[in-house]
């Protein structure tokens, strides 16, 4: 049996759901989303959910700013709470990165990000539990915070479905259908086919093997990332008022959790060539003993004001990482193919803008926002040796900024 659609999206995670939502907002509703399990059941639910616009790459900063506006208006747009909590976002750097911070903040403001430099006394008021002596400068986004990627994916999917998009859960895709140099749809695991004018591949950490079966070498490595949950031993209401804190001196980030816990993540990330590959279908879903020791050391050093901190749990997930640690959102090397993958840990905060760029590529063949040139995210940049990199790198912390 062959089904037809204008667009078929492979993958019902956050980015696939965002693409379906954005297409529906442009009036393209003859769309089928194929998700092998359930919407958001893959790595989407493992996101730490940080909302920040602090990027030296201006197009990423603009995408994050667009995403922030959607998060702020989620109740009006989706009619539901997507878990966004606007606690603010502070980033601190050492002396060697002060110039890069100030230049990055200025570049962010030029694309509409509301960000500023604040002094240590203001950070001490926001984070009274932190030792701030190693920091030389701080950036502040009052509109930043954190959210819930799973709830957001569900909201995208529900909105798209209400507009007429078909979201098929429990529908595994075996591969692409191709005619010469053109992708014409997908073949499902049950042997049926969906014929489509455009196929969007949004398969995250599973993208490389999926595309390699069709001779497309997608430069993605899968890296396992660990998260530790901490009871800081302070009042739950006080935890809830804390902003996200990105510490680029000891390379960690922390944010409050509902219920009074603190989420800890490590920002000391390897270069692409140094990544130890992980299997997204068989990885340890908890922090290792070594990572727990690292957490105790970093959190204990930076936050001596936590009176009786204890670890309450941990989990792990995987990033789909490209050589420049930035995503591919691009028409593919075959006609009729659009790829949205390699999000390298940035995917949650930019998801609404990712969906819009995918919709633009499907409908118009090019992006519509001059702040977000589609060429920045083109598939071919790796073969061209033209990586997408910040002009204001932070010494020791360049991968995620």
Beta strands, then each sheet from edge to edge (+ up, - down):
strand 1: 2-10
strand 2: 31-35
strand 3: 50-51
strand 4: 89-93
strand 5: 116-118
strand 6: 137-141
strand 7: 145-146
strand 8: 166-169
strand 9: 173-179
strand 10: 182-188
strand 11: 193-201
strand 12: 221-231
strand 13: 244-247
strand 14: 252-256
strand 15: 261-266
strand 16: 310-321
strand 17: 328-331
strand 18: 337-341
sheet 1: 8+ 2+ 1+ 11+ 10- 9+
sheet 2: 8+ 2+ 1+ 11+ 18+ 17-
sheet 3: 3+ 7-
sheet 4: 5+ 6- 4+ 13+ 14- 15+ 12- 16+
end
